[in-house]
Amino acid sequence: MKPSSFQVGLFLNRGILEEGNSFIHGETVEFGKVNNKELREQILAHHRKGQEALKSFNKWMIRKRSLSEPTARRHVARVWDSLVFTYDSEKDKCEPWKIIDDARYNYPMKQAYRAALRYWAMFTEDSELFTELSLRTMKKQSKVKDRPKPATEKLDKKDLKRLLKAVDRLKADPRYPWAYTVLRILILTGVPMNDLLWVNKQRIMSGLANGTLTVYGKAKRQYHVPITFIEDDLKDLGKIPWMWDKIMDLISPTFPFNRRYLVSIRRINQVMATVYTRAKLPKIKQWNYQLRLTAAANFYAKHKNLVAAAQILGTLDVNRAKKTLDI
């Protein structure tokens, strides 16, 4: 049975520890005067004694838990801080889990202390520390306050008409010669923006010949879009005079290939934000999934083909598409 957290010789002199705590926190520091050198030397000696006791903990993490030496040293330092600064003289023990409750530490720092204390609890077989750490699990807080939820209803005809009217204003804009065609395809099909950028010219020509444009997405998902409502836009893409392979080559032709995708995403997001502002659509209606849902619903309403509507949504499950479209 290994010794507990409070029996490893860390707290040899409680008086020195209490005075050291107040000294480190600045409670007994008199500014403008020389502080007690003897007290400072005693604090350093006490710290060295504690570090000697933690050497076995450091070796245990390296040998038994296969941690690197820098990581083990950081864990030792955080365990020492937790034990020293949470010492309670009335209870005659320290409560290291309280450092996680300290509001002065941000989320990454609290997680770092939690990881160090978890290894310390394993090393000392401290069941109380295990219990307290398990009670203090927390999820990472989002930096976005009041994050809007994606809408699950398709856009109505007025909203779609306003969007296309806002895109028409980009037709003669010399800054974005690609915007009119690409954004019309994006709005009328709802294909994910990051997947549309990888569509090449050969696939567009094949879609015009077969009647279906295939877009490959993440997790082997495929979007099979009938070209009935984007045929003219695809033909316009094929008529662009300069040489290009993928759609992102039209958006960022001067950037190297390793940066072209990220720059294209940023540019198309900027232009889409302008289009949404001009169309006066609220945030709740600015979701790419909502455009895809609108395209599938409009296609089913016109052609009554549930399989094709499901392929527009990126699924082969007809029952799921039927539930999504509320048919």
PyMOL commands that set and color helices and strands:
alter all, ss='L'
color gray80, all
select helices_A, chain A and resi 14-24+37-53+55-64+69-85+96-101+107-124+127-134+157-168+179-189+193-196+201-210+218-220+227-229+231-238+247-251+257-279+283-285+288-303+306-313+318-324
alter helices_A, ss='H'
color red, helices_A
select strands_A, chain A and resi 87-88+93-94+212-216+222-226
alter strands_A, ss='S'
color yellow, strands_A
deselect
rebuild
show_as cartoon
